[in-house]
Amino acid sequence: MSPEIHAQMVSFIWNFCNLLRGPYKRNEYRKVILPLTVLRRFDSMLAPSKEKVLKEFEKLKGKSENIVQAKLCDITKVQFYNLSKLDFRKLLDDPNHLAPNLNSYINAFSPNVRHIMDRFDFGQQIVRMAEKDLLFEVIKGFAGIDLAPEKIDNMQMGYVFEELIRIGAEQSNEEAGEHFTPREVIKLMVQLLLTNEKDLGKGHVVKTIYDPACGTGGMLSVSEQHIRNQNQDAKIILFGQDWNDEAYAVCKSDMLIKGEEADNIKLGCTFTSDG
């Protein structure tokens, strides 16, 4: 995806703020935009395997959760799944029951995705949008966005997340860099950190990267890409922790999308509760 298309995508998503204006203040827009972007991305990723997952789940009823998870993730080719017959477009077929159906759809995700949505505290926003008669139009808008991996790859999706975080911080009048570090700064930091790692080019080298204040995961993603550019066979294990629920949820979402070990991302203060 070119920089122009990327900018258009972010602008298109963020334009949903126009629907929220009034019932929501500017500093609250991201409470809706970020979780819905994540949810729509997951929805798009699972679309090709949805019918097969539902059929397989019928055969797995009564099996342990570990067996169910292993079998279904083998079908989806990612670390999560959804057991609802609904998707973003089918949710629109029943406008009068959209709020409970959306909650049901979210609750049908695997536990790791449900945990992410809990940290976004999105259930509260569903109630709020339903009360203000906004929910249908907002879901309809997101259903019209194609966030399939064939359209936007994992790295570009990470850029979209980071740009939405940056714009949201500006809307909230937060200090520059509080939740967003410019990509150029991250690249420079990564180059400085890894410049003395002389074995990066060696075959099957293993590198463990830990960011104790990972935010949305920009440092982890750039570090991984830096090493991959030098050695495609390197084994890279990413770890991170952040105390901000929203940033943590985005980072963990990003890890799931890219097929990384999302459980290596922890919530909490590194100083007082090292994960």
N, C-alpha and C positions, 0 to 999 in steps of 0.2 A: 504494500500500500504506500503510495507516494505521500510526501508531506502535505500536499494540497488535499488529497482525499482524507487523510488523517484529520486535518483541521476541519474539514467539512463534517466528518463523522462526529467529532467532539461538539461542534457547534449545533449539529442536528439534535444530538442527545440533550445538550444543555438548553435548547430552545423549549424543552418541555417545562422549563421554569415559568414560561408565560402562562401555562395552564394552572400553575400553583400560586401565582401572584394573587395576593389578597388574603386567602386563608393561611398562607405560609409567608413568613418573613424571608428576606434574602438569605440570611445566615442559616435557614432551615432547609433550603432547596436540596442540598446534598443528602439529606436524610432519606429522600425519595429517589433521587437520581442514581446515586451510587449502588444501593442494593438492587434496584431494578435492572441496572446495567449488568451486574453480576448474574442476577437470576436469568435474564434474557440470554446471556452468553451460555450459561449451563443448559438452558432449554434448547438452544441451537445445537450445542455439541451432542446432546442426547437424542436429537430427533431421528437420525438414521437408524438407531438401534432400538427405538422405543417399543415397537411391536414385538420384536424378538425377546426383549427383556420381560414384557408382561406375560408372554407365553411361557417362558422359562420359569418365572416366579410361581406360576400355577403348579409346576412340577416340584417346586422346592418347599412348598408349604409344610411346616412341621420340622424342617431342618434347622440346625443351629444357625445363629446369626453369622458366624464366621464362614460357614459353607455358603450361605446365601450371598454374602458380600463377595466372596471369591468368584463364584459362578457368574454373578451379574456384572461384576467389573471386568471379567474376562470377555463379556459380550460388548460392553460399552467402550472398552479399550482405554478407559480413564478410571480414576479412583472413586467414582461416585455413580449413582444411578437414581432413577425416580420410578415409583411404582404406581403413579396416578395415570388414569386414562386421559387426563386433561393435559393440555399444553397452552401456551399463550393465546393461540388463535381460538381454541375450543372454549377457553374461559369466556370469550365474548359472546358465545351462543346463549348464555343465560345471564343477562344483565341484572336481573332482580336478585340473583344469589351470587353475585360476583365476589363479594368479600369473603363469605364462608368457603366458596369454592377455591379462591386463591389461597386461603389459609390451608385448606385441605391439600392442595397441590404442593405447597411448600413442605407440609408435614410428611408428604410421601417421598421426599428425598432421603437419601442415605444419611446416617447420623452426622457425618462430617459437614455436610452442607447445611443441615438444620442448625448446627452449632454456629456456623458463620452467620446465618440469617438472624439468629438470636442476638448475636453481638451487634448486628446492625440495628436491633430493636425495631425491625420492620413491621411487626404485628401492630404496633401502636400507630404506625403511619397508615396502615390499611384501614383501621378504624376511623382515623381522622379524615382520610380522603373520601371514604364512604359517606361519612356524616355531611361532608361539604359537596357531595355529588360530583367529585372529581375522578373517582376511581376508574370508571369505565373509559373515559377519554384518555387517561394516562396509560392504562393497560393497552388500549387500542393503538396508541402511538408507538409503544414499545414493541407490540406485536408486529408492527410494520417495519421494524429494523431487522436487517439480516446480519446477524453476528456469527454466522457459521464460520468455522475455521478455514474453509476454502476461500472465504471472502476476506477475512482478517486473521492473520496468523497470530500465534501466541505472543510473540514479541510485540507486535503492533497493538494487540489488545492490552498488554501491559502499559504501553505508552498512553492509550486512551484512559485507563484507570488513573495514571499519574496526572494527566492533564485535567481530568475532572476534579481530582483532589486539589490541584493548584488553583483552579478557578473557584472551587468551593471555599478554599481558604481566603481568597481575595474577597469573596462575597461576605465572609464572616469578619472581615477587617482584621485577620490574624497577621502576625508578623511574617514577613517573607521568609520562607524556609522552615517555618515551624513544623509543617507536615509535608513539605515538598522541597527536595533538593534538585536544582537544575541538572539535567542529564550531563551537560558538559563538565560540571563540577564533580559529579560522580565518576565519570570516566577518568578525570585527572587523578582523583583519589585512588581509584583502582590501579592505575598505572604505577603510582608511587608505592602502593602497598605490595604489588607483585613484581616490582622491577628486580628484586634480588632472588626471586624464585627461579633458580637456574635449571631446575629439572622439569619445567612445564612442557618442554618438547619431547620428553622421554615417553616411550610407549607405555600405555596402561598406568600412568601415574595417577595417584589418588590425592585429591585436595579437598580438605574440609574447610568450609567458609562459615564464619559465625558473625552475625551483626547483632550486638546487644540492644540496639535501638533501631530496629529494622524498618520502622514505618510501613510504607506500602510495598517494600521489597526491592526498591530500585538498585541499591548497592549489591544485593544478592544476584539480581538478574544481570547486571553489567559485569560483575566479577565472573559469573559463569560464561558469559559470551566472550569475554576477554581470553579466558583459558581455551574455550572451544576454537577460537580463531587460530590458536597455536597448536592445538592438539585435539583432534576429533575423538580420539580414543580415551581421553582422560576421564576418570571417574570423579565426578564433582558432587559432594554432599553438602547441602545447604542447611544452615540452622539460623533461626532468628527469634527475637523476642521484642514485644512492644507492649506498653501499658495502655495505649489508646485503643479502645474497642474497634472503632471504625477503621483505623489504619491496619490493625491486626486482621480484621475481617477481609480487607482488600488484599493484603499480602497472602493470607491463606488461600483466598480464591485464586490468586495468580499462580500459586504453587500447584493447586489442583488442576488448573487449566493446562499447565505446562507439563503435567505428569511427574512433578517432583514429589518428594515425601512431605506432604503437607503437615503431618503430625510433628515435624521438626520445628514448626513455627508455634511459639508459645505466647500466651497472654500473661502480662504481669510486669511489675517493675523489676528490672534486672538486679538492682542494688538490694532490694529487700526480699525478693522471691525469685531467685535464679532458676529458670526453667531447664 
